[in-house]
Amino acid sequence: MSFRVTKAQHVLAVHDFEAAVGYFTDKLGFTEYDRVGGWSFLQLGDFWLMVGDCRGEVPARETGNHSWFAYVNCEGIDELYRQYVARRVAITEPIADKPWGLREFLVETPEGHRIKFGQALR
């Protein structure tokens, strides 16, 4: 039997747990599929996320470039972008075609975590 990755799951520490979970579900379209203790387990298609109640830790917005936590390769990026604009998601880089062959945009959560969405230009 050979090694294979079956799922990658990102882990985020947040200060305001309920607000963060609400943002990911209401604004970014994630589904919360479980909650155990101070952890919320979320999913957006094949993007899996664990959000932890970590009051007292350094906020993401104070970590500079360490607040980047995910690059999400997707299809239908223009539709996703329109949905996020309609939901008033904080988009810090508008959608654009990049010279490296990707169409991308960047969002930032209220606590400062940054997620870039991209789709290959074909």
N, C-alpha and C positions, 0 to 999 in steps of 0.2 A: 504494500500500500504506500502510495506517495503522498507527500504533504500537499494540501490545497487550502487556500483561504475560502471560507464559506460565507463570511460577512464581515465587513469592517464597521465598527461602531465608534462614533466620536463621543467624548466625554467632556462636559462643560461644568465648571463651578460657577454658580450664580449667587448673588446676594439676596435678591427678592424672588424666591422660588415660584410663588404663585403667579407673579407678573411675568416672569420669564416663560413659564409653561404656557400661559395665556398668549403671549406674543408668538411663540412658535406654532401654536394651534390656530389662533384667530387670524394672525397676519401672514404667517409663512405657509400655512396649510398642512402642517404636520398633524398626525393622528397620535393621540396618547393611547398606547396599547397596554400599559401597566404602570402601576405606581407602588413602590415598596419603600417604606421608611421615608427618608428624605430624597428619594430618587424617582424621577419620571422617565419613562421609556417611551420614546417618540419615533415616528417613522414618516418619511415623505418618499414614497416609491421605494427605491433601494438605498435611500439615505437614512441611516439609523443613528439615533442620538440618545445619550443618557444625560439628563440634566440633574445635577446634584445641588442640594441646599447647602451652600458653603458660606454662610454669613461670616464675616470677619477676614476673609481672604482678600488679597489684592484684586481690585476690580479689573476686568479685562481692558477697559479703556486706559488704564494706567500702565499697561505692559508693553506699550509701543507695538512693534511688529509682531509680538507674541500673541496679539489678539486675533491674528489670522488663525482660523482653525479648520477650515474646509474649503476644498475646491470641488465643486459638484459638476461632473460631466453629465449633460442631459440632452434630451431631444425636446423640441417644442419650446425653445427658449423665448421666442417672441411672445407666445401666449402666456408663459409664466411671468414675464416682465410686465405685460399688460395687467395681469391679475395683481401683481405686487404694487403697481402704480395706483390701481383702483383702491387697494386696501391701505394706501398711504404708508407703505413700508419705507424705511429710511434707505434710499438708494444713494450710495456715496460715489459711485461711478456709473453713469448711464450706459445703456446697452450700446455696444459698438463692435465693429469688425476689427480684429487685431491683425498685425502683420505676421503673427506666428500661426495664423490659420484657424483662429477661434473667434466666435462671437461671444462676448462676455458682458456681465454687469456685476456690480458689487453691492451687497447689502450689509448693514450694520445693525445689530440688535441694540435695544436701549442700554444694555450694560457694556456695549462696546465690542462684542464678538463680531468678527468679520467673516462673511461667507461669500465666495465668488462662484457664480454660476457660469458655465461655458458650454458651448456647442461647437463641434467641428464644422468649419465651412467646407462644403463639398463642391 
